[in-house]
Structures are given as structure tokens and as C-alpha cells.
């Protein structure tokens, strides 16, 4: 059994072409597992860019309770 992993392009006709040079004039079993490529992730913007972005005067941050003491890792 052989395994190949490649990034391939599927044309507008929906056909995927895979070249197997070691398999000629024979029957084979094929299992296809595919994942659609996701768009590139958006780069993180600096937090300072968002300072003062809320223009609503009624927006308030409610009081926060003190964080409890945590056990230290060794």
C-alpha cells in the first residue's frame, strides 16, 4: 500500500487529476480524504488600534472581583 499527500487544484469541471507513475495497466483501490483549503488567517492587529473605539457614553465596565490565588506550577 502506498500513500501520497499533495496539494492539488480541482478545475472548474470538478475533475481531480492524480498522476501515479508506479501504477500502470492495473486495477487499484483508492480512498480519498479531502479538505478544502481555508483562506489565509487574518493577521492580528495591535490592541492599541482599538483604544477608544467605543463611542457610546452609556457603555461602562462593571466592577470586577479580585482574582483568587492560584496554585503555582513546579
PDB file as gemmi writes it, atoms N, CA and C in Angstrom:
CRYST1    1.000    1.000    1.000  90.00  90.00  90.00 P 1                      
ATOM      1  N   UNK A   1       0.850  -1.169   0.000  1.00  0.00           N  
ATOM      2  CA  UNK A   1       0.000   0.000   0.000  1.00  0.00           C  
ATOM      3  C   UNK A   1       0.891   1.225   0.000  1.00  0.00           C  
ATOM      4  N   UNK A   2       0.530   2.211  -0.801  1.00  0.00           N  
ATOM      5  CA  UNK A   2       1.288   3.444  -0.902  1.00  0.00           C  
ATOM      6  C   UNK A   2       0.414   4.603  -0.451  1.00  0.00           C  
ATOM      7  N   UNK A   3       1.041   5.650   0.018  1.00  0.00           N  
ATOM      8  CA  UNK A   3       0.321   6.840   0.444  1.00  0.00           C  
ATOM      9  C   UNK A   3       1.013   8.060  -0.140  1.00  0.00           C  
ATOM     10  N   UNK A   4       0.225   8.985  -0.687  1.00  0.00           N  
ATOM     11  CA  UNK A   4       0.777  10.238  -1.183  1.00  0.00           C  
ATOM     12  C   UNK A   4      -0.028  11.379  -0.591  1.00  0.00           C  
ATOM     13  N   UNK A   5       0.647  12.498  -0.376  1.00  0.00           N  
ATOM     14  CA  UNK A   5      -0.028  13.682   0.131  1.00  0.00           C  
ATOM     15  C   UNK A   5       0.441  14.854  -0.703  1.00  0.00           C  
ATOM     16  N   UNK A   6      -0.501  15.508  -1.379  1.00  0.00           N  
ATOM     17  CA  UNK A   6      -0.176  16.628  -2.245  1.00  0.00           C  
ATOM     18  C   UNK A   6      -1.270  17.673  -2.153  1.00  0.00           C  
ATOM     19  N   UNK A   7      -0.896  18.916  -2.426  1.00  0.00           N  
ATOM     20  CA  UNK A   7      -1.900  19.959  -2.569  1.00  0.00           C  
ATOM     21  C   UNK A   7      -2.160  20.068  -4.064  1.00  0.00           C  
ATOM     22  N   UNK A   8      -3.392  19.788  -4.469  1.00  0.00           N  
ATOM     23  CA  UNK A   8      -3.738  19.763  -5.880  1.00  0.00           C  
ATOM     24  C   UNK A   8      -4.856  20.757  -6.167  1.00  0.00           C  
ATOM     25  N   UNK A   9      -5.043  21.071  -7.429  1.00  0.00           N  
ATOM     26  CA  UNK A   9      -6.079  22.003  -7.846  1.00  0.00           C  
ATOM     27  C   UNK A   9      -7.173  21.239  -8.595  1.00  0.00           C  
ATOM     28  N   UNK A  10      -8.410  21.524  -8.235  1.00  0.00           N  
ATOM     29  CA  UNK A  10      -9.548  20.939  -8.949  1.00  0.00           C  
ATOM     30  C   UNK A  10     -10.057  21.993  -9.911  1.00  0.00           C  
ATOM     31  N   UNK A  11     -10.152  21.649 -11.177  1.00  0.00           N  
ATOM     32  CA  UNK A  11     -10.585  22.586 -12.200  1.00  0.00           C  
ATOM     33  C   UNK A  11     -12.065  22.919 -12.099  1.00  0.00           C  
ATOM     34  N   UNK A  12     -12.501  23.850 -12.920  1.00  0.00           N  
ATOM     35  CA  UNK A  12     -13.905  24.281 -12.908  1.00  0.00           C  
ATOM     36  C   UNK A  12     -14.844  23.150 -13.303  1.00  0.00           C  
ATOM     37  N   UNK A  13     -14.319  22.103 -13.930  1.00  0.00           N  
ATOM     38  CA  UNK A  13     -15.143  20.954 -14.304  1.00  0.00           C  
ATOM     39  C   UNK A  13     -15.315  19.969 -13.140  1.00  0.00           C  
ATOM     40  N   UNK A  14     -14.624  20.227 -12.018  1.00  0.00           N  
ATOM     41  CA  UNK A  14     -14.751  19.360 -10.855  1.00  0.00           C  
ATOM     42  C   UNK A  14     -13.884  18.123 -10.917  1.00  0.00           C  
ATOM     43  N   UNK A  15     -12.996  18.026 -11.893  1.00  0.00           N  
ATOM     44  CA  UNK A  15     -12.143  16.845 -12.034  1.00  0.00           C  
ATOM     45  C   UNK A  15     -10.802  17.046 -11.339  1.00  0.00           C  
ATOM     46  N   UNK A  16     -10.365  16.011 -10.648  1.00  0.00           N  
ATOM     47  CA  UNK A  16      -9.073  15.994  -9.995  1.00  0.00           C  
ATOM     48  C   UNK A  16      -8.197  14.995 -10.731  1.00  0.00           C  
ATOM     49  N   UNK A  17      -7.019  15.421 -11.143  1.00  0.00           N  
ATOM     50  CA  UNK A  17      -6.107  14.525 -11.852  1.00  0.00           C  
ATOM     51  C   UNK A  17      -4.946  14.175 -10.941  1.00  0.00           C  
ATOM     52  N   UNK A  18      -4.689  12.873 -10.789  1.00  0.00           N  
ATOM     53  CA  UNK A  18      -3.588  12.391  -9.967  1.00  0.00           C  
ATOM     54  C   UNK A  18      -2.725  11.482 -10.836  1.00  0.00           C  
ATOM     55  N   UNK A  19      -1.447  11.805 -10.910  1.00  0.00           N  
ATOM     56  CA  UNK A  19      -0.511  11.024 -11.707  1.00  0.00           C  
ATOM     57  C   UNK A  19       0.164   9.983 -10.808  1.00  0.00           C  
ATOM     58  N   UNK A  20       0.021   8.704 -11.148  1.00  0.00           N  
ATOM     59  CA  UNK A  20       0.634   7.607 -10.395  1.00  0.00           C  
ATOM     60  C   UNK A  20       1.595   6.865 -11.317  1.00  0.00           C  
ATOM     61  N   UNK A  21       2.846   7.295 -11.361  1.00  0.00           N  
ATOM     62  CA  UNK A  21       3.779   6.691 -12.322  1.00  0.00           C  
ATOM     63  C   UNK A  21       4.079   5.221 -12.054  1.00  0.00           C  
ATOM     64  N   UNK A  22       3.976   4.755 -10.792  1.00  0.00           N  
ATOM     65  CA  UNK A  22       4.301   3.355 -10.498  1.00  0.00           C  
ATOM     66  C   UNK A  22       3.135   2.417 -10.755  1.00  0.00           C  
ATOM     67  N   UNK A  23       1.945   2.945 -11.024  1.00  0.00           N  
ATOM     68  CA  UNK A  23       0.766   2.100 -11.255  1.00  0.00           C  
ATOM     69  C   UNK A  23       0.348   2.231 -12.722  1.00  0.00           C  
ATOM     70  N   UNK A  24       0.649   1.204 -13.491  1.00  0.00           N  
ATOM     71  CA  UNK A  24       0.281   1.214 -14.916  1.00  0.00           C  
ATOM     72  C   UNK A  24      -0.417  -0.097 -15.269  1.00  0.00           C  
ATOM     73  N   UNK A  25      -1.446   0.021 -16.077  1.00  0.00           N  
ATOM     74  CA  UNK A  25      -2.162  -1.139 -16.605  1.00  0.00           C  
ATOM     75  C   UNK A  25      -2.565  -2.108 -15.492  1.00  0.00           C  
ATOM     76  N   UNK A  26      -3.194  -1.572 -14.452  1.00  0.00           N  
ATOM     77  CA  UNK A  26      -3.630  -2.398 -13.330  1.00  0.00           C  
ATOM     78  C   UNK A  26      -4.843  -1.774 -12.658  1.00  0.00           C  
ATOM     79  N   UNK A  27      -5.552  -2.544 -11.869  1.00  0.00           N  
ATOM     80  CA  UNK A  27      -6.673  -2.036 -11.079  1.00  0.00           C  
ATOM     81  C   UNK A  27      -6.144  -1.650  -9.699  1.00  0.00           C  
ATOM     82  N   UNK A  28      -6.681  -0.579  -9.155  1.00  0.00           N  
ATOM     83  CA  UNK A  28      -6.279  -0.152  -7.814  1.00  0.00           C  
ATOM     84  C   UNK A  28      -7.508   0.248  -7.010  1.00  0.00           C  
ATOM     85  N   UNK A  29      -7.376   0.199  -5.698  1.00  0.00           N  
ATOM     86  CA  UNK A  29      -8.393   0.728  -4.792  1.00  0.00           C  
ATOM     87  C   UNK A  29      -7.907   2.094  -4.335  1.00  0.00           C  
ATOM     88  N   UNK A  30      -8.807   3.053  -4.308  1.00  0.00           N  
ATOM     89  CA  UNK A  30      -8.441   4.420  -3.935  1.00  0.00           C  
ATOM     90  C   UNK A  30      -9.352   4.904  -2.821  1.00  0.00           C  
ATOM     91  N   UNK A  31      -8.764   5.507  -1.800  1.00  0.00           N  
ATOM     92  CA  UNK A  31      -9.508   6.175  -0.735  1.00  0.00           C  
ATOM     93  C   UNK A  31      -9.100   7.636  -0.781  1.00  0.00           C  
ATOM     94  N   UNK A  32     -10.073   8.525  -0.884  1.00  0.00           N  
ATOM     95  CA  UNK A  32      -9.783   9.959  -0.952  1.00  0.00           C  
ATOM     96  C   UNK A  32     -10.352  10.634   0.289  1.00  0.00           C  
ATOM     97  N   UNK A  33      -9.483  11.325   1.002  1.00  0.00           N  
ATOM     98  CA  UNK A  33      -9.888  12.160   2.126  1.00  0.00           C  
ATOM     99  C   UNK A  33      -9.454  13.564   1.749  1.00  0.00           C  
ATOM    100  N   UNK A  34     -10.400  14.502   1.710  1.00  0.00           N  
ATOM    101  CA  UNK A  34     -10.003  15.833   1.276  1.00  0.00           C  
ATOM    102  C   UNK A  34     -10.491  16.899   2.233  1.00  0.00           C  
ATOM    103  N   UNK A  35      -9.804  18.028   2.180  1.00  0.00           N  
ATOM    104  CA  UNK A  35     -10.144  19.189   2.986  1.00  0.00           C  
ATOM    105  C   UNK A  35     -10.010  20.409   2.095  1.00  0.00           C  
ATOM    106  N   UNK A  36     -11.014  21.241   2.101  1.00  0.00           N  
ATOM    107  CA  UNK A  36     -10.973  22.451   1.290  1.00  0.00           C  
ATOM    108  C   UNK A  36      -9.991  23.418   1.944  1.00  0.00           C  
ATOM    109  N   UNK A  37      -9.124  24.012   1.153  1.00  0.00           N  
ATOM    110  CA  UNK A  37      -8.157  24.970   1.685  1.00  0.00           C  
ATOM    111  C   UNK A  37      -8.889  26.174   2.241  1.00  0.00           C  
ATOM    112  N   UNK A  38      -8.493  26.582   3.437  1.00  0.00           N  
ATOM    113  CA  UNK A  38      -9.100  27.742   4.064  1.00  0.00           C  
ATOM    114  C   UNK A  38      -8.337  28.995   3.650  1.00  0.00           C  
ATOM    115  N   UNK A  39      -9.010  30.131   3.651  1.00  0.00           N  
ATOM    116  CA  UNK A  39      -8.288  31.361   3.326  1.00  0.00           C  
ATOM    117  C   UNK A  39      -7.201  31.628   4.364  1.00  0.00           C  
ATOM    118  N   UNK A  40      -6.229  32.425   3.987  1.00  0.00           N  
ATOM    119  CA  UNK A  40      -5.146  32.742   4.903  1.00  0.00           C  
ATOM    120  C   UNK A  40      -5.712  33.436   6.133  1.00  0.00           C  
ATOM    121  N   UNK A  41      -5.156  33.119   7.320  1.00  0.00           N  
ATOM    122  CA  UNK A  41      -5.663  33.766   8.535  1.00  0.00           C  
ATOM    123  C   UNK A  41      -5.385  35.262   8.522  1.00  0.00           C  
ATOM    124  N   UNK A  42      -6.267  36.004   9.163  1.00  0.00           N  
ATOM    125  CA  UNK A  42      -6.102  37.446   9.257  1.00  0.00           C  
ATOM    126  C   UNK A  42      -5.020  37.729  10.287  1.00  0.00           C  
ATOM    127  N   UNK A  43      -4.111  38.624   9.941  1.00  0.00           N  
ATOM    128  CA  UNK A  43      -3.046  38.965  10.875  1.00  0.00           C  
ATOM    129  C   UNK A  43      -3.619  39.716  12.065  1.00  0.00           C  
ATOM    130  N   UNK A  44      -3.056  39.461  13.230  1.00  0.00           N  
ATOM    131  CA  UNK A  44      -3.504  40.134  14.444  1.00  0.00           C  
ATOM    132  C   UNK A  44      -3.132  41.606  14.373  1.00  0.00           C  
ATOM    133  N   UNK A  45      -4.072  42.441  14.758  1.00  0.00           N  
ATOM    134  CA  UNK A  45      -3.824  43.878  14.782  1.00  0.00           C  
ATOM    135  C   UNK A  45      -3.398  44.288  16.178  1.00  0.00           C  
ATOM    136  N   UNK A  46      -2.584  45.322  16.294  1.00  0.00           N  
ATOM    137  CA  UNK A  46      -2.180  45.765  17.625  1.00  0.00           C  
ATOM    138  C   UNK A  46      -3.382  46.246  18.433  1.00  0.00           C  
ATOM    139  N   UNK A  47      -3.398  45.883  19.710  1.00  0.00           N  
ATOM    140  CA  UNK A  47      -4.509  46.236  20.584  1.00  0.00           C  
ATOM    141  C   UNK A  47      -4.701  47.747  20.671  1.00  0.00           C  
ATOM    142  N   UNK A  48      -3.614  48.485  20.615  1.00  0.00           N  
ATOM    143  CA  UNK A  48      -3.690  49.946  20.715  1.00  0.00           C  
ATOM    144  C   UNK A  48      -4.560  50.552  19.607  1.00  0.00           C  
ATOM    145  N   UNK A  49      -4.697  49.859  18.509  1.00  0.00           N  
ATOM    146  CA  UNK A  49      -5.512  50.364  17.403  1.00  0.00           C  
ATOM    147  C   UNK A  49      -6.986  50.465  17.808  1.00  0.00           C  
ATOM    148  N   UNK A  50      -7.403  49.711  18.825  1.00  0.00           N  
ATOM    149  CA  UNK A  50      -8.808  49.689  19.215  1.00  0.00           C  
ATOM    150  C   UNK A  50      -9.111  50.553  20.436  1.00  0.00           C  
ATOM    151  N   UNK A  51      -8.110  51.194  21.025  1.00  0.00           N  
ATOM    152  CA  UNK A  51      -8.356  52.064  22.180  1.00  0.00           C  
ATOM    153  C   UNK A  51      -9.298  53.187  21.772  1.00  0.00           C  
ATOM    154  N   UNK A  52     -10.324  53.396  22.580  1.00  0.00           N  
ATOM    155  CA  UNK A  52     -11.255  54.492  22.325  1.00  0.00           C  
ATOM    156  C   UNK A  52     -12.218  54.238  21.189  1.00  0.00           C  
ATOM    157  N   UNK A  53     -12.372  52.981  20.740  1.00  0.00           N  
ATOM    158  CA  UNK A  53     -13.227  52.720  19.582  1.00  0.00           C  
ATOM    159  C   UNK A  53     -14.708  52.693  19.947  1.00  0.00           C  
ATOM    160  N   UNK A  54     -15.045  52.569  21.238  1.00  0.00           N  
ATOM    161  CA  UNK A  54     -16.455  52.571  21.647  1.00  0.00           C  
ATOM    162  C   UNK A  54     -16.866  54.016  21.899  1.00  0.00           C  
ATOM    163  N   UNK A  55     -17.766  54.511  21.082  1.00  0.00           N  
ATOM    164  CA  UNK A  55     -18.181  55.913  21.151  1.00  0.00           C  
ATOM    165  C   UNK A  55     -19.452  56.118  21.973  1.00  0.00           C  
ATOM    166  N   UNK A  56     -20.004  55.066  22.556  1.00  0.00           N  
ATOM    167  CA  UNK A  56     -21.252  55.137  23.320  1.00  0.00           C  
ATOM    168  C   UNK A  56     -20.951  55.530  24.759  1.00  0.00           C  
ATOM    169  N   UNK A  57     -21.438  56.723  25.204  1.00  0.00           N  
ATOM    170  CA  UNK A  57     -21.162  57.189  26.562  1.00  0.00           C  
ATOM    171  C   UNK A  57     -21.841  56.325  27.616  1.00  0.00           C  
ATOM    172  N   UNK A  58     -22.873  55.575  27.260  1.00  0.00           N  
ATOM    173  CA  UNK A  58     -23.579  54.742  28.230  1.00  0.00           C  
ATOM    174  C   UNK A  58     -22.852  53.416  28.486  1.00  0.00           C  
ATOM    175  N   UNK A  59     -21.835  53.141  27.710  1.00  0.00           N  
ATOM    176  CA  UNK A  59     -21.072  51.901  27.882  1.00  0.00           C  
ATOM    177  C   UNK A  59     -20.173  52.031  29.106  1.00  0.00           C  
ATOM    178  N   UNK A  60     -20.317  51.121  30.051  1.00  0.00           N  
ATOM    179  CA  UNK A  60     -19.466  51.129  31.241  1.00  0.00           C  
ATOM    180  C   UNK A  60     -18.961  49.720  31.511  1.00  0.00           C  
ATOM    181  N   UNK A  61     -17.800  49.656  32.126  1.00  0.00           N  
ATOM    182  CA  UNK A  61     -17.257  48.364  32.545  1.00  0.00           C  
ATOM    183  C   UNK A  61     -17.666  48.157  33.989  1.00  0.00           C  
ATOM    184  N   UNK A  62     -18.347  47.071  34.235  1.00  0.00           N  
ATOM    185  CA  UNK A  62     -18.813  46.761  35.577  1.00  0.00           C  
ATOM    186  C   UNK A  62     -17.645  46.405  36.478  1.00  0.00           C  
ATOM    187  N   UNK A  63     -17.773  46.628  37.781  1.00  0.00           N  
ATOM    188  CA  UNK A  63     -16.682  46.291  38.708  1.00  0.00           C  
ATOM    189  C   UNK A  63     -16.319  44.809  38.615  1.00  0.00           C  
ATOM    190  N   UNK A  64     -15.027  44.530  38.710  1.00  0.00           N  
ATOM    191  CA  UNK A  64     -14.524  43.159  38.624  1.00  0.00           C  
ATOM    192  C   UNK A  64     -14.117  42.694  40.013  1.00  0.00           C  
ATOM    193  N   UNK A  65     -14.414  41.455  40.327  1.00  0.00           N  
ATOM    194  CA  UNK A  65     -13.996  40.902  41.619  1.00  0.00           C  
ATOM    195  C   UNK A  65     -12.516  40.555  41.562  1.00  0.00           C  
ATOM    196  N   UNK A  66     -11.895  40.411  42.739  1.00  0.00           N  
ATOM    197  CA  UNK A  66     -10.478  40.043  42.811  1.00  0.00           C  
ATOM    198  C   UNK A  66     -10.306  38.601  42.348  1.00  0.00           C  
ATOM    199  N   UNK A  67      -9.237  38.361  41.611  1.00  0.00           N  
ATOM    200  CA  UNK A  67      -8.963  37.002  41.153  1.00  0.00           C  
ATOM    201  C   UNK A  67      -8.420  36.185  42.322  1.00  0.00           C  
ATOM    202  N   UNK A  68      -8.892  34.971  42.459  1.00  0.00           N  
ATOM    203  CA  UNK A  68      -8.453  34.122  43.561  1.00  0.00           C  
ATOM    204  C   UNK A  68      -6.997  33.697  43.358  1.00  0.00           C  
ATOM    205  N   UNK A  69      -6.337  33.388  44.471  1.00  0.00           N  
ATOM    206  CA  UNK A  69      -4.939  32.935  44.433  1.00  0.00           C  
ATOM    207  C   UNK A  69      -4.883  31.568  43.761  1.00  0.00           C  
ATOM    208  N   UNK A  70      -3.932  31.393  42.860  1.00  0.00           N  
ATOM    209  CA  UNK A  70      -3.799  30.117  42.151  1.00  0.00           C  
ATOM    210  C   UNK A  70      -2.583  29.361  42.644  1.00  0.00           C  
ATOM    211  N   UNK A  71      -2.663  28.052  42.539  1.00  0.00           N  
ATOM    212  CA  UNK A  71      -1.547  27.205  42.926  1.00  0.00           C  
ATOM    213  C   UNK A  71      -0.453  27.315  41.876  1.00  0.00           C  
ATOM    214  N   UNK A  72       0.798  27.438  42.319  1.00  0.00           N  
ATOM    215  CA  UNK A  72       1.927  27.579  41.396  1.00  0.00           C  
ATOM    216  C   UNK A  72       2.295  26.226  40.799  1.00  0.00           C  
ATOM    217  N   UNK A  73       2.731  26.250  39.553  1.00  0.00           N  
ATOM    218  CA  UNK A  73       3.241  25.039  38.905  1.00  0.00           C  
ATOM    219  C   UNK A  73       4.701  24.855  39.280  1.00  0.00           C  
ATOM    220  N   UNK A  74       5.117  23.632  39.362  1.00  0.00           N  
ATOM    221  CA  UNK A  74       6.531  23.356  39.663  1.00  0.00           C  
ATOM    222  C   UNK A  74       7.254  22.940  38.429  1.00  0.00           C  
TER     223      UNK A  74                                                      
END                                                                             
